[in-house]
Amino acid sequence: MTESRRRRFNRRFKAVHPWIATAAAAGALWFGWLNWQESRESPELRVDLPSVLRIGQERGAMVFIQPTLTSPKEADEVEVVTSARLEAAYAGPPGSGREYRARPSFYWVENVSWKFSEEGSFDHWWNSDPGPLVVKQDEPQQKTMYFYARNWRFAPGRYELTLTLHRGSEQEPLTGRFCVTFRASDLVALSQAATADNTSYLRFRNDVPGVGAEGCHFLY
């Protein structure tokens, strides 16, 4: 490159360089503003339902479920679950196509932990009262929630259940849906468990290969 061409190149570079620096600074400022704006938005909340439930029946129906609540995005504000409700809709015997009828509402009794007693019985113990659950990106919640329907019991057939989580923000309630199928023998087992010394609750799963259908929870 000749000296004259080098001088022309340097003059052009010096003329363009400030524009490149300005554009880079503007781009960084724009992306910074986007990140700041995103952090100010209402936090996102996600619920994942477990593969294992515990169900019991005495004077009423009991459902123990441990949902996982997470906030995938970082946000300045936190999300608060203020209340929870569980509803069950009867779908009739498997494959019957009967209309939904009974729709009991379960209320959130408390949060529990599962322990074996010194006598060898497996039972739930109080962990905390029902109340607001604060969910942050680095602090997910995974409470075992105890729901109870007074003076109501499951019957043979399939039930569609809906867990509704009400939020402290202006966002719509969060819902998680799952199904449970009961055979007549399952209800006999639940009645026997209610009078047994070692346990009052049975485990229902939806992840056992070759067991059940339609992704529903079955006694296993």
NORZI-V834245 format. One line per field, one symbol per residue. phi: phi as a letter, one per 20 degrees, with the letter a starting at -180 (. if undefined). psi: psi as a letter, one per 30 degrees, with the letter a starting at -180 (. if undefined). Layout:
phi=???
psi=???
//
This chain:
phi=.ffffffffffffffeggfffffffffffffffffffffefffecccdeeedccccbcfbeccdccfddcdfdfbfedeceebbbccccfdnggnemfffcgcfdedffadccdbeefenedbecgdaffagdeddfecfdbeeeddcdflbcfdgpdcedceddedfeeffgeccdbccddegffffffffffdeeeaccdedcccegmdmbmmeecfb
psi=kleeeeeeeeeeeeeeeeeeeeeeeeeeeeeeeeeeeefflkkkkkkkklfklkklkcfakkkkkilkkljekklellkkjelkkkkkkkglkkgfgllkdkikkkljelkllklklffgkjlkkkellklkjkklegilkikjkjkkjkhklklkakkkkkkkjklfaglllkkkkllkkklefeeeeeeeefglfflgklkklggjkgkalgglklk.
//
